[in-house]
Amino acid sequence: MNTACLLAARLLLPSFVAQIALEPAVVKLERRDGLELWTVRARESSVRALLERVAELAQLEIDATSALERAPLVTIALDRRPLEEVLEFALGSAGLLVDVRDATIHVRADHGADDTPDQRASLAAAAWARAAARHPRHPVAAAARLAQGELEELRGHPQAARERYLELVEHAPAAAATSEAYLRAGRIAAERGDWREASEHFRALANLPGADEYRAVARVELARATLQLGDADGALHILDALDASHPCWERSELTARALVRIEALLAERRFQDALTELDTRAGAFDPLGADAIPALRARALEGAGLVDEAARAWLEVARAEAGPARTTAYQSAVRLAEQSGDPLAVLYACREAQSAGFGALVAEPERRARAALGVVDPPADAAPRAEARLAQAEGWLEKRELERAASEFQRLFDEREQLALDPVGRARVVLGQARCLAESEGIEVAARTARAERERLDSSEARARLDRGMARLFEQHALFERAADAYQGDY
């Protein structure tokens, strides 16, 4: 054989091997005591060929998308395993999802074009659940339970996540993942306001052997829970001991410690000390902590009896907040301005509230301030009121400027109880919010929101306005039967 022939043989050998190595070497089914156990040996084998051999022995049909033809070759070696485990391993390694039901093996790509993030998270959670169930004593089982909890949190199921974390704590108290499980379970309890349970988890984490990297954050969270349970002095003692034993220079942790300390000082009515902490530490806060500074400063100034400064501080809070917090801030600013005895300061605060659409909220303080100054007629106000804000948000929605529209409709919706809007205007707010929710979270979330608010509208004209709008929204989603029901007020 000459050199050219040898070279050609070498070049052709890989493709030739790939062609002849398509069949799995061994696919064997054993039935013992009612159990089916499979042994599979395959090296660089075709997934379809392997699947066809399995389906033939198991007497199952195959329902597969075109993804099966595009799958790469697989190499596996499994002895006496259940069918589901064999298929999951073999097809999963080729980027496929498999489901055995109705005497059929269903196969598709593991990245479906129509999959939602929640579906993807659900599939991942199910895979981790199978891993933990099949190998409960394996070191990875603890990490599997932690991953299940994290995925449930991502899907918006905190109670299910808490159960996974507590399972991990119970079954593997010495595992590396247990520290994170304690922290996450504690934070879930804190979010739902169960501070006693939260403090138990954080205390356990703070004393957990081998959890050194969690020690500081556990004590900060324990101080926060202690404060929420009404023991501000105890919270300060925890923070003092933490600063002495674990000095900190990292910005986020410094911010967390300082915020809890300031809240505890406010609860102890040590307002000047709280102001001192703000003055000395606020400049080093991370961005999230910096957002809390205006409200903390306003509370400290008010507590210290500095009403002029506190009124101005609450106006700063109102400019940055949304929803009920914004309402409270405007009310506090006007109340403190009245306490200062300065009618001009009262009118200034009222004007800001009016410009944001809260004219009805401050009407009485404004009347009293005008009477004190001898002013009868209010000056012309060119600042945008609630109606103008609503019209602007509707304009953004019609222009498909969805991000701007969604942001403003969320604020209007949160503030709907305090805004100076007639019932039809309120119905427009609800409809705009529903349209934004339909875009971001789906038509069902939009329908639930509108249905709940419809019951609170005390005008037949407003309800009819909302019904027509929701009917058109259903029509846009090709839900024509539901649109017909919506015209009758049923959605």
C-alpha positions in Angstrom: 0.0 0.0 0.0 1.5 3.3 -1.0 1.7 6.5 1.1 -1.4 8.1 -0.4 -3.5 5.1 0.4 -2.3 5.0 4.0 -3.1 8.7 4.4 -6.5 8.3 2.9 -7.2 5.4 5.3 -6.2 7.4 8.3 -8.4 10.3 7.2 -11.4 8.1 6.6 -11.0 5.9 9.7 -12.7 8.3 12.2 -15.8 8.7 10.1 -15.9 5.0 9.4 -15.7 4.1 13.1 -18.5 6.6 13.8 -20.6 4.9 11.2 -20.1 1.3 12.5 -20.3 2.2 16.2 -23.9 3.3 16.2 -25.5 0.3 17.9 -25.3 -0.1 21.7 -23.2 -3.1 22.8 -25.6 -4.4 25.4 -29.2 -3.7 26.2 -30.5 -6.3 28.7 -33.8 -6.5 30.6 -34.1 -8.6 33.8 -37.5 -9.2 35.5 -37.2 -10.3 39.2 -39.9 -10.3 41.8 -42.0 -7.9 39.7 -39.1 -5.4 39.2 -37.6 -4.5 35.8 -33.9 -3.9 35.9 -31.9 -2.8 32.9 -28.2 -3.2 32.0 -27.0 -0.9 29.2 -23.5 -0.7 27.6 -23.0 1.8 24.8 -19.9 3.6 23.5 -20.4 6.5 21.0 -23.8 5.1 20.1 -26.8 6.5 18.4 -29.5 7.7 20.8 -32.2 6.5 18.4 -30.7 3.1 18.1 -30.4 2.7 21.9 -34.0 4.0 22.3 -35.4 1.6 19.7 -33.8 -1.4 21.4 -35.1 -0.3 24.8 -38.6 0.3 23.4 -38.7 -3.1 21.7 -37.8 -4.9 24.9 -40.1 -2.8 27.1 -42.9 -3.0 24.5 -43.3 0.8 24.4 -43.9 3.2 21.6 -41.6 6.2 20.8 -42.9 9.7 20.4 -40.0 12.0 19.6 -39.4 15.4 18.1 -36.7 16.1 15.5 -34.3 16.8 18.4 -33.8 13.1 18.6 -32.2 13.0 15.2 -29.8 15.9 16.1 -28.7 14.3 19.3 -25.0 13.6 19.8 -23.6 10.1 20.3 -23.7 8.8 23.9 -21.5 6.6 26.0 -23.0 5.0 29.1 -22.5 2.0 31.3 -25.3 1.2 33.7 -26.0 -2.1 35.5 -29.4 -3.2 36.8 -31.1 0.1 37.0 -34.8 1.1 36.7 -35.9 2.1 33.2 -36.6 5.8 34.1 -33.0 6.1 35.5 -31.5 4.6 32.3 -33.5 6.8 30.0 -32.9 9.9 32.1 -29.1 9.3 32.1 -28.8 8.3 28.5 -31.0 10.9 26.9 -30.1 13.7 29.4 -26.4 13.4 28.5 -27.5 14.1 24.9 -29.5 17.2 25.8 -33.0 15.5 25.7 -35.9 15.3 28.1 -37.7 12.0 28.5 -41.0 11.0 30.0 -42.6 7.5 30.1 -46.4 7.6 30.2 -49.3 6.0 28.4 -47.1 3.1 27.1 -45.0 5.6 25.2 -41.5 7.1 25.6 -41.9 10.8 24.9 -38.7 12.6 23.9 -38.0 16.3 23.2 -35.2 18.8 23.5 -34.4 19.9 27.0 -34.8 23.5 25.8 -38.3 23.8 24.4 -39.0 27.0 22.5 -42.2 27.6 24.4 -40.8 26.8 27.9 -41.4 29.4 30.5 -38.8 30.2 33.2 -41.1 28.5 35.7 -41.3 25.3 33.7 -37.5 25.3 33.4 -37.1 25.7 37.1 -39.7 23.0 37.7 -37.8 20.5 35.6 -34.6 21.3 37.4 -36.3 20.9 40.8 -37.7 17.6 39.8 -34.2 16.4 38.7 -32.7 17.4 42.0 -35.6 15.7 43.8 -34.9 12.4 42.0 -31.2 12.6 42.8 -31.9 13.2 46.5 -34.5 10.3 46.6 -32.3 7.8 44.8 -29.2 8.5 46.8 -30.3 9.9 50.2 -27.0 9.1 51.9 -24.7 10.4 49.2 -22.9 13.7 50.1 -24.5 15.4 47.1 -28.0 14.7 48.5 -27.7 17.7 50.9 -26.7 19.9 48.0 -29.7 18.5 46.0 -32.1 19.5 48.8 -30.6 23.0 49.0 -30.9 23.4 45.2 -34.6 22.3 45.4 -35.2 25.0 48.0 -33.5 27.7 45.9 -35.5 26.7 42.9 -38.7 26.9 44.8 -37.8 30.4 46.0 -37.1 31.4 42.4 -40.5 30.1 41.4 -42.2 32.2 44.2 -43.0 29.3 46.5 -41.4 30.3 49.8 -43.3 27.7 52.0 -42.2 24.9 49.7 -38.6 26.2 49.8 -38.7 26.4 53.6 -39.8 22.7 53.8 -36.8 21.7 51.6 -34.4 23.7 53.8 -35.7 22.2 57.0 -35.5 18.7 55.5 -31.9 19.3 54.8 -31.3 20.6 58.4 -33.0 17.5 59.8 -31.4 14.9 57.5 -27.8 16.3 57.2 -27.1 18.6 60.1 -23.3 18.3 59.5 -23.4 18.9 55.7 -21.7 21.9 54.2 -25.0 23.0 52.7 -26.8 23.1 56.1 -25.4 26.6 56.9 -27.0 28.1 53.8 -30.2 26.2 54.5 -30.4 27.7 58.0 -29.8 31.2 56.6 -32.5 30.9 53.9 -35.1 29.3 56.2 -34.5 32.2 58.6 -35.0 34.8 56.0 -38.2 33.2 54.7 -39.5 33.2 58.2 -38.5 36.9 58.6 -40.2 37.8 55.3 -43.6 36.4 56.5 -43.1 38.2 59.9 -42.5 35.1 62.0 -39.5 36.6 63.9 -39.5 34.0 66.6 -38.8 31.2 64.1 -36.4 33.4 62.3 -34.4 34.0 65.5 -34.3 30.3 66.2 -32.7 29.6 62.8 -30.3 32.5 63.0 -29.2 31.5 66.5 -28.7 27.9 65.4 -26.6 29.1 62.4 -24.5 31.4 64.6 -23.6 28.5 66.9 -23.2 25.8 64.1 -19.8 24.1 64.1 -17.9 24.7 60.9 -20.1 27.6 59.8 -17.4 30.3 60.3 -18.1 32.2 57.1 -21.8 32.5 58.1 -21.0 33.6 61.7 -21.2 37.4 61.2 -24.2 37.4 58.9 -26.1 35.1 61.2 -25.5 37.5 64.1 -26.6 40.5 62.1 -29.8 38.7 61.2 -30.3 37.5 64.8 -30.0 41.1 66.0 -32.6 42.2 63.4 -35.0 39.4 64.6 -34.3 40.3 68.3 -35.2 43.9 67.5 -38.4 42.9 65.7 -39.3 40.8 68.8 -39.2 44.0 70.9 -35.8 43.8 72.4 -33.9 46.7 71.0 -31.4 46.7 73.8 -30.7 43.0 73.2 -30.1 43.7 69.5 -27.6 46.4 70.4 -25.7 44.0 72.7 -25.5 41.5 69.9 -24.1 44.1 67.5 -21.6 45.4 70.0 -20.3 41.9 70.6 -20.1 41.2 66.9 -18.1 44.4 66.2 -15.7 43.4 69.0 -15.2 39.8 67.9 -15.6 40.2 64.1 -14.6 43.7 62.9 -15.8 44.3 59.4 -14.6 46.3 56.4 -16.8 44.9 53.6 -19.3 47.6 52.4 -22.4 45.5 52.3 -21.9 43.9 55.7 -21.0 47.3 57.2 -24.3 48.7 55.8 -26.3 45.8 57.2 -24.9 46.2 60.7 -25.3 50.0 60.7 -29.0 49.8 59.5 -29.9 47.4 62.2 -28.1 49.5 64.8 -29.9 52.7 63.7 -33.3 51.0 63.8 -32.5 49.7 67.3 -31.4 53.2 68.4 -34.7 54.7 67.1 -36.6 52.0 68.9 -34.8 52.9 72.1 -35.7 56.6 71.5 -32.0 57.5 71.3 -32.6 59.8 68.4 -29.4 61.9 68.7 -27.3 58.7 68.7 -29.2 57.6 65.6 -28.5 60.9 63.9 -24.8 60.6 64.9 -24.7 57.1 63.3 -26.2 58.4 60.1 -23.8 61.3 59.9 -20.7 59.1 60.5 -21.7 55.9 58.6 -24.1 56.8 55.8 -21.4 57.9 53.4 -20.1 54.4 53.3 -23.4 52.6 52.7 -23.9 50.4 49.7 -26.6 51.6 47.1 -29.4 49.5 48.7 -28.6 50.9 52.1 -28.4 54.4 50.8 -32.0 54.2 49.8 -33.0 53.8 53.4 -31.2 56.9 54.6 -33.9 59.6 53.9 -36.6 57.8 55.9 -34.2 56.9 58.8 -33.1 60.5 59.0 -36.7 61.8 58.9 -37.7 59.5 61.7 -34.6 60.5 63.8 -35.2 64.2 63.3 -38.9 63.9 64.2 -38.1 61.9 67.3 -35.5 64.5 68.3 -38.1 67.3 68.1 -36.5 69.1 65.1 -39.8 69.6 63.4 -38.6 72.0 60.7 -35.8 69.8 59.5 -38.0 66.7 59.9 -40.8 68.2 57.7 -38.2 68.8 54.9 -36.8 65.4 55.4 -40.2 63.7 55.0 -40.7 65.6 51.7 -37.4 64.1 50.5 -38.8 60.7 51.4 -42.0 61.3 49.6 -40.2 62.3 46.4 -38.4 58.9 46.4 -41.1 56.5 47.6 -44.1 55.0 46.0 -47.4 53.5 47.2 -48.6 53.8 50.8 -45.1 54.9 52.0 -45.4 58.0 49.8 -48.7 58.8 51.3 -47.4 58.5 54.8 -44.4 60.7 54.0 -46.6 63.5 52.6 -48.9 63.4 55.6 -45.9 63.5 58.0 -44.3 66.4 56.1 -47.5 68.5 56.3 -48.2 67.5 59.9 -44.7 68.6 61.0 -44.9 71.8 59.0 -48.1 72.6 60.9 -46.4 71.8 64.2 -43.6 74.2 63.3 -46.1 77.0 63.1 -45.1 78.1 59.6 -48.1 78.3 57.3 -45.8 78.9 54.3 -44.0 75.7 55.0 -47.4 74.0 55.1 -48.4 75.4 51.7 -45.1 74.4 50.2 -45.6 70.8 51.4 -49.2 70.8 50.2 -48.1 72.0 46.8 -45.7 69.1 46.4 -48.4 66.7 47.5 -50.8 68.2 44.9 -48.3 68.0 42.1 -48.0 64.3 42.8 -51.8 63.9 42.7 -52.5 63.9 46.4 -54.4 67.1 46.6 -57.4 65.5 48.5 -55.0 64.2 51.1 -53.8 67.6 52.1 -56.9 69.7 51.5 -57.6 70.4 55.1 -54.1 71.5 56.2 -53.9 73.7 53.1 -57.2 75.4 54.0 -56.0 76.1 57.5 -52.7 77.5 56.2 -54.4 79.7 53.7 -56.7 81.0 56.5 -53.7 81.8 58.7 -52.1 83.7 55.9 -55.4 85.4 54.8 -55.2 83.9 51.3 -58.6 82.9 49.9 -58.1 81.6 46.4 -55.3 79.1 45.6 -52.9 80.1 42.8 -53.1 78.4 39.5 -51.4 75.1 39.7 -49.6 73.9 36.5 -48.1 70.9 38.2 -49.3 67.5 37.0 -52.1 66.1 39.1 -53.4 62.5 39.3 -55.5 62.9 36.1 -52.5 64.2 34.2 -50.3 61.4 35.5 -53.0 58.8 34.4 -53.3 60.3 30.9 -49.6 60.3 30.5 -49.3 56.7 31.5 -52.1 55.7 29.1 -50.2 57.5 26.4 -47.1 55.5 27.1 -49.1 52.3 27.0 -50.6 53.2 23.6 -47.2 54.0 22.2 -45.9 50.6 23.5 -43.5 52.3 25.9 -44.2 49.4 28.2 -41.4 49.9 30.8 -42.4 53.5 31.4 -46.1 52.7 31.4 -45.7 49.8 33.8 -43.7 51.8 36.2 -46.2 54.7 36.4 -49.3 52.4 36.5 -47.8 50.5 39.4 -47.3 53.7 41.3 -50.8 54.9 40.4 -52.2 51.5 41.4 -50.4 51.5 44.8 -51.6 55.0 45.5 -55.2 54.6 44.1 -56.8 55.0 47.6 -55.3 58.5 48.1 -55.4 59.9 44.6 -58.0 62.6 43.7 -59.6 60.5 41.0 -63.3 59.9 40.3 -64.5 56.2 40.0 -64.0 56.2 36.2 -60.5 57.4 36.7 -59.8 54.7 39.2 -61.2 52.1 36.7 -58.8 53.5 34.2 -55.9 52.9 36.6 -57.0 49.3 37.2 -57.4 48.7 33.5 -53.9 50.1 32.7 -52.4 48.0 35.5 -54.1 44.9 34.1 -52.8 45.6 30.6 -49.3 46.0 31.9 -49.6 42.8 34.0 -50.9 40.9 31.0 -47.7 41.8 29.2 -45.3 40.9 32.0 -47.1 38.2 34.0 -49.8 36.8 31.8 -53.5 37.3 31.2 -54.6 35.3 34.3 -52.7 37.6 36.7 -54.3 40.6 34.9 -57.8 39.1 35.2 -57.4 38.3 38.9 -56.3 41.9 39.6 -59.1 43.4 37.7 -61.7 41.1 39.2 -60.6 42.0 42.7 -60.7 45.7 42.0 -64.1 45.6 40.2 -65.8 44.7 43.5 -64.5 48.0 45.0 -65.8 50.3 42.3 -68.9 52.0 43.5 -70.1 53.3 40.2 -71.9 51.4 37.4 -70.2 53.6 34.8 -66.7 52.8 36.2 -67.5 49.1 36.3 -68.8 49.2 32.7 -65.6 51.0 31.6 -63.4 48.3 33.2 -65.6 45.5 31.8 -65.2 46.9 28.2 -61.5 47.3 28.6 -61.0 43.7 30.0 -63.2 42.3 27.2 -60.9 44.0 24.6 -57.8 42.6 26.5 -59.2 39.1 26.3 -59.9 39.5 22.6 -56.3 40.6 22.0 -55.3 37.3 23.5 -57.8 35.4 21.3 -59.9 34.4 24.3 -63.2 35.3 22.7 -65.5 33.3 25.0 -63.9 35.0 28.0 -64.2 38.3 26.3 -68.0 37.8 25.9 -68.2 37.0 29.6 -66.1 40.1 30.5 -68.7 42.3 28.7 -71.1 41.0 31.4 -68.7 41.7 34.2 -67.4 38.1 34.6 -63.7 37.7 34.4 
